[in-house]
Amino acid sequence: MTPDEADPARARVPTGWGRMAARTPILLFRAGLGPLLGRRLLLLHHVGRVSGSDRRAVLEVVAYEAPYRCWTVASGCGPRSDWYRNLRAQPKTVVQFGNRHHAVTARFVTSDDGGDVMTDYGRRHPRTARRLCAYLGLPADGSESALREAGRRIPFVRLETDARPPDGPSRPRGTDTSK
């Protein structure tokens, strides 16, 4: 049984032309054109948990906390996404945001705090949040309760640098520091 068959409610991992189209932004980042993609995308460098090979994935930034240099991303295909499983195995990695590289550590957001993350995202990007929920087979009416429930079911990851704001706390709340 494939992972897609195990959880038919989850979006399928793209294959063929869809995968090629989804990976096109990687070429833009590699060509130094990352700033053209705005502040909504980043390039995640990660190491294959089995192969040990360098891997890359472009992810949408769900939330960016500038004082912490902390990016929150979602695994729309669930916890079976290769990049997500690779970060579980090796949470220290590098992201490229614009043309800058940042050493980060992956922190896995708890499901309750995932509800808060998705609710906030839905307020800022209501149409995109509804489309994402529909794509994932989740209630897509855009209500706060639907967004909160979707956020509990979508795995979120905070990618944190060691940079600290001068007077702020050491890291954002709501992360699970365990692997």
WONOR-V751842 format. One record per pair of residues at least 4 apart in sequence whose ideal C-beta (glycine too) atoms are under 8 Angstrom apart, sorted by the first residue. I is the first residue (numbers start at 1). J is the second residue. Records with the same first field share a line. If there is no record, write none. Layout:
I: J / J
//
This chain:
1: 5 / 6
2: 6
3: 7 / 13 / 80
4: 8 / 10 / 12 / 13
7: 78 / 80
9: 136 / 137 / 138
10: 77 / 78 / 80 / 136 / 137
11: 76 / 77 / 78 / 135 / 136 / 137
12: 77
13: 19 / 77 / 80 / 81
14: 18 / 19 / 21 / 22
15: 19
16: 20
17: 21
18: 22
19: 23
20: 24
22: 58
23: 27 / 58
24: 28
25: 29 / 37 / 41 / 43 / 58
26: 30 / 43 / 56 / 57 / 58
27: 31
28: 33 / 34 / 36 / 37
29: 33 / 34 / 37 / 43 / 56 / 58 / 96
32: 99
33: 37
34: 41 / 43 / 96 / 97 / 98 / 99
35: 98 / 99
37: 41 / 58
39: 61 / 64 / 97 / 98
40: 60 / 61
41: 58 / 59 / 60 / 61
42: 58 / 59 / 61 / 71 / 73 / 95 / 96 / 97 / 159
43: 56 / 57 / 58 / 95 / 96 / 97
44: 56 / 57 / 58 / 59 / 73 / 83 / 93 / 95 / 159
45: 54 / 55 / 56 / 93 / 94 / 95 / 96
46: 54 / 55 / 56 / 57 / 83 / 86 / 87 / 90 / 93
47: 52 / 53 / 54 / 55 / 86 / 90 / 93
48: 52 / 53 / 54 / 55 / 82 / 86
49: 85 / 86 / 88 / 89 / 90
55: 82 / 83 / 86
57: 82 / 83
59: 73 / 74 / 83
60: 73 / 74
61: 71 / 72 / 73 / 97
62: 72 / 73 / 74 / 117 / 118 / 121 / 156
63: 71 / 72 / 117 / 120 / 121
64: 70 / 71 / 72
65: 69 / 70 / 71 / 72 / 172
67: 165 / 168
68: 160 / 161 / 163 / 164 / 165 / 168 / 171 / 172
69: 102 / 160 / 161 / 163
70: 158 / 159 / 160 / 161 / 171 / 172
71: 95 / 97 / 104 / 158 / 159
72: 109 / 117 / 156 / 157 / 158 / 159
73: 156 / 157 / 159
74: 117 / 154 / 155 / 156 / 157
75: 79 / 81 / 83 / 84 / 154 / 155 / 156 / 157
76: 81 / 132 / 135 / 136 / 154
77: 81
78: 84 / 154 / 155
79: 84 / 85 / 155
80: 84 / 85
81: 85
82: 86
83: 87
84: 88 / 155 / 157
85: 89
86: 90
87: 91 / 93 / 106 / 157
88: 106 / 108 / 179
89: 179
91: 105 / 106 / 107 / 179
92: 103 / 104 / 105 / 106
93: 103 / 104 / 105 / 106 / 159
94: 101 / 102 / 103 / 104
95: 101 / 102 / 104 / 159
96: 100 / 101 / 102
97: 102
102: 161
103: 161 / 162
104: 159 / 160 / 161
105: 159 / 160 / 162
106: 157 / 158 / 159
107: 157 / 158 / 159 / 160 / 171 / 175 / 176 / 177
108: 155 / 156 / 157 / 158 / 175 / 176 / 178
109: 113 / 114 / 117 / 155 / 156 / 157 / 158 / 174 / 175 / 176
110: 114 / 174 / 175 / 176
111: 115 / 151 / 152 / 153
112: 116 / 152 / 174
113: 117 / 156 / 173 / 174 / 175
114: 118 / 151 / 152 / 153 / 154 / 155 / 156
115: 119 / 147 / 148 / 149 / 151 / 152
116: 120 / 148 / 151 / 174
117: 121 / 151 / 156
118: 122 / 129 / 147 / 148 / 150 / 151 / 154 / 156
119: 123 / 144 / 147 / 148 / 151
120: 124
121: 125 / 129 / 147 / 151
122: 126 / 129 / 130 / 142 / 144 / 147
125: 129
126: 130 / 142
127: 131
128: 132
129: 133 / 142 / 147 / 150
130: 134 / 140 / 141 / 142
131: 135 / 140
132: 136 / 150
133: 138 / 139 / 140 / 142 / 146 / 147 / 150
134: 138 / 140
136: 150 / 153 / 154
138: 146 / 149 / 150 / 153
139: 143 / 146 / 149 / 150
140: 146
141: 146
142: 146 / 147
143: 147
144: 148
145: 149
146: 150
147: 151
148: 152
149: 153
150: 154
151: 156
158: 172 / 175
160: 171 / 172 / 175
164: 168 / 170
169: 173
171: 175
//
